[in-house]
Amino acid sequence: MRVVSSIRELRAMLKEMRPKTIGFVPTMGYLHEGHLSLVEKAKEMSDVVVMSIFVNPLQFGLNEDLEKYPRDIERDCRLAEAQGVDILFFPPVEEMYPPGSKTIVSVKEITECMCGASRPGHFDGVATVVTKLFNIVQPDYAFFGMKDAQQVAVITQMVRDLNIPVEIVPCPIVREADGLALSSRNVYLSPEERKQALVLSRSLKRAQEMVECGERDATVLRTAIESVIQESPLADIDYIEIRSYPELVPLEELRGDCLIALAVRFGRTRLIDNIMLVASQEDIACSVR
């Protein structure tokens, strides 16, 4: 595995490798099995796998955890190399945002709900850095985990609107054996918070079971999810949303491709999780991703 930190060096390296297909896995590091599953999918579909590790300051708001966000580049390098990453791009902030940078990429409407409502400006930061990374790497495929389903919707919309020649490949959520969705931020949780955080996947499973039994009323489902989460005294609900996907239009009744998403704080740690459903009047098919 080759580790590079400059845009010029990375572009020169990739130029030598084309016309091989390039698969790209953008991350903020502190890798876990969810990230590594993206690499595995990238290896299936690509000749060359590029991973980036960049903690993007533009997507962190005031009083968020930019400075405390977990970092361990030596560990990440070992994991990435063992998983089969060919090139690891690890740029400093000044390489990605030189002095005098003035351009922001902004996707409208679908960024104004859910995490966008809770974290103003977050998706402008995501869209900007991902656009820059796509311009630098020029991948054929880019791989994103569905744990942040809204992010996948935003990036897919951005790629379509800006005619960026890359195929976005959504990949399933990877969970611990007890159901907790993998996240770099899980390291923040105390043992008791970690235990109580299991109400997230438990509440979504309850909603899934209700849908499989024929429930389609979004209010009923939301109330059921809330009641399960409130079994945890440490849980502080940010949002519980039921929306169409990828349009992210609020639903009163489940129909078509649907997203049930939630964000909950345990102490200072904000966790997100979701399930995707496909619903019709005649039957309901559910899948947890």
N, C-alpha and C positions, 0 to 999 in steps of 0.2 A: 504494500500500500504506500502511495506517495502522499505526503502531507504538504500542502501549499497554503500560503497566506496572502499572496498577491494576485490581483485580478489578471494582470498581464501574464504571469507565469501559468495560471490556470488556463487561460485562453490558448496560449501557445501549446500547452500539453494536449488539450482537447483537439486542437486543429490537426495535430499529428495522428490522432486516433480516428478521425472521421474517414470514411463514411460509416464506421461502426455506430450502432444505435446507442444512445446515451440515456441511461436511467438516472433520475435525480431524486435524492431524499433530503429535503431541507429540514434541519432540526435546530433546536436551541441547546442541544447537548444534554449532559447527564443522562446518558442513554439507558434505556430499559428494553424489555422484550418487545414492547410495542414498536419502538423504533427499529429494532432488529428484524421484526416481521416485515416491515416496509422494505428493508434491504433484501430480504429473501424474495419478495415479490419482484423487486427491481431486477434481481439476478435472473429470474425466470423470463423476463420480458426484454432484457437489454444485454448488449455485449459489454458495456462499460458502466459501472455503478459509481456515481459521484455522490458523496454526502457532504453537506455543509453543516458546520456548527457555528452559530452566531446568535448570541443573546442580543436581540434587536431592541435598542432603547426606545425606538419610536412607538412600539406597541405596549409600553408600560406607562400607566398614568401616574399622577401625583400620589404619593403615599402607597404605591404598589411595591412589589418586591424585586425591583431591578438589581439592586446591590446585593441582596441576599439570595438571589436565584442560584440554585445549586450548580456548581461548576467543578469538573474534574477532567481536564483534557487528557491527562495521561491514561486514566481509566477508559475514557471514551475511545482513544486511539486503539487500545488493546482490543476492546469489544468490536469496534468497526473492522479492524483488520481480521480478527477471527471470524467475523461474519462474511467476509469476502468483499468489502468495499475496496474499490480500486484507487480512488482519489478522495482524500479528505480535504475540504476547503475550510480553513480556519482563519478568517480575516479579522484584523483588529477593526474597531469602530471607525477609525479615521480612513481606513481603506474603503469601507462601504459608504461612509458619509463624509467626504472631504470637506474642509472648511469652505463655506459659501454655498453649500447645497440648499436649494430653495424649492424643489419639486416634491409634491406629495401626490400619490395616487389614491383616489377616493371612489369607492363603490357606494351608490346611493340605495336607500330604502331597505334592502335586506340586511344592512349593517346597523339599522337604527333600533332593532329589537333585541331581546335576549341579552347576550353578552355585550352587544353594542350599546344597549341602553344602560347597562351596569358599568361599562368601561368606555366612556366617551373617547373617541379618537383611536381606540385600540385597532379597529379594522383598517383605518387609514395607514397605520404603521405596518400591519400585516401585508396589505396590498402593495405598499411601497417597496418593502424589502423583498417580497416574492417577485415582483416585477423586475427589480434590479437583479436578483439571482437568476431569473429566467433569461434575462438579457446577457448575463455573464456566461452561464453554462450552456444555454441554447439546447436544452435536452429534448429528446423525442418523447419521453414520458416523465411525469413527476408524480410522486407517491405521497399520499396524505392519509393519516388515520382518521376514521370516522368518529373518534371520541369527540373531536371538535367538529361536529357536522355543519355548524354555521360557517366555520372557516372554510370548509370544503366547498360549500355553496357559494361563498363570496369569491373564492379563487376561481372556481369554474365560470362564474359570471364575468369576472374580470378578463379571463383568457378569451372568452367568446367575444366580449365587447371590444377588446383591443387587438383581436386577430393575432394573438400570440400562438405560434405554431408548436404547441405542446399538448399532449393528451394527459389530462388529469386522471389518475387512477386512485379512486377511493379504496381504502383497505379496512377490514373489520377491526372493531375494538378488541384489544387484548386485555384479558382480565386475570387477576390472581385466582387461585383455586377457590377462594371464598367469595368471589364475585366482584371485588373492588376493581374498577378500571385502573389500569396502569397509568401513572402520571409521574413526571419528575418531581412534582410538588408533594407527592405522598410522603416524601422524606420529612416534611415539616410536621407531620401529625405525631402527637404523643400516642403512646400505646392505647390510652382510653379513647382518644379521638379516632384512631385507626379502627378500633373495634366498633365504635358507633357509626362510622362512615359507611358501614355495610348496609345501612338503611337505604342508601341510594339505589344500589342494584336490587335490593329487596322490594323497594317501592315500584321500580320499573317492571320487575317480574310480576308483581301483583296486577299492574295495569295490563301487561301482556295476557295474563290469565283471563282477566275480565273481557278483553277484546276477543279472545278465542272463544269465550262463551257467548259472544254476540253483542257486548256493550259497545255503543258507538257515540254516546253522548260525552262530549269533551269535558263538560262541567263535572259530571259524575266521576270520570276518570281522574280529573285533577284533584277532586276532593279525596278520592281514595289514596292517591299518591301522597298528598299532604298528610293524611292521617297516619300513614306508615312512617313518614319522615319524622313526624312529631313524637314518635315513640322514643327518639333520641333526644335527651335533654340538652345536648351540646349543639344540636343542629340549628342553624339559623338560615332559613330559606331565602335565597335571593330571587329565584323565579322557578316556576313550573309552567312550561309552555307546551301547547299542542298545536302544531302548525303543518301546513302542506310543505312538501319538500320537492324541489329545492326553492320554491318561490317564497316560503316562510310566511304565508298568509295565515292569520289565526283561523282556527276551525271551531265551529260549534258542534259539528258532527263529523266523525271520521269517514273519509272517502278518498280513494286513490292513495298516492304515496304520502305517508304521514310521518312526522317526527314528534316524538315525545321527549322533551329535553328539560333538564333541570340544572340549577346551580345552587350549591349549598355551602355555607361556611361552617367550619369546625375550628373554633378559635380564630386564628389569623389566616387559616388556610381555606381557600376557595376551591371547591372541587366541582367539576361538571361531569355529566353522564347523559346518556340518551339511549333510546331504542328507535328503530325504524320499522314501520308497519306498512303493509299494503292492504287496503280495505276496500270492499265493495258492498253494495246492498245485499248481494246474494251470499257472499261468503267472506271470511276474513283469513288472510294468511299473515302470520307474524314471523318476524326474524329478529333476533337480537344481534346487533353488530358491534 
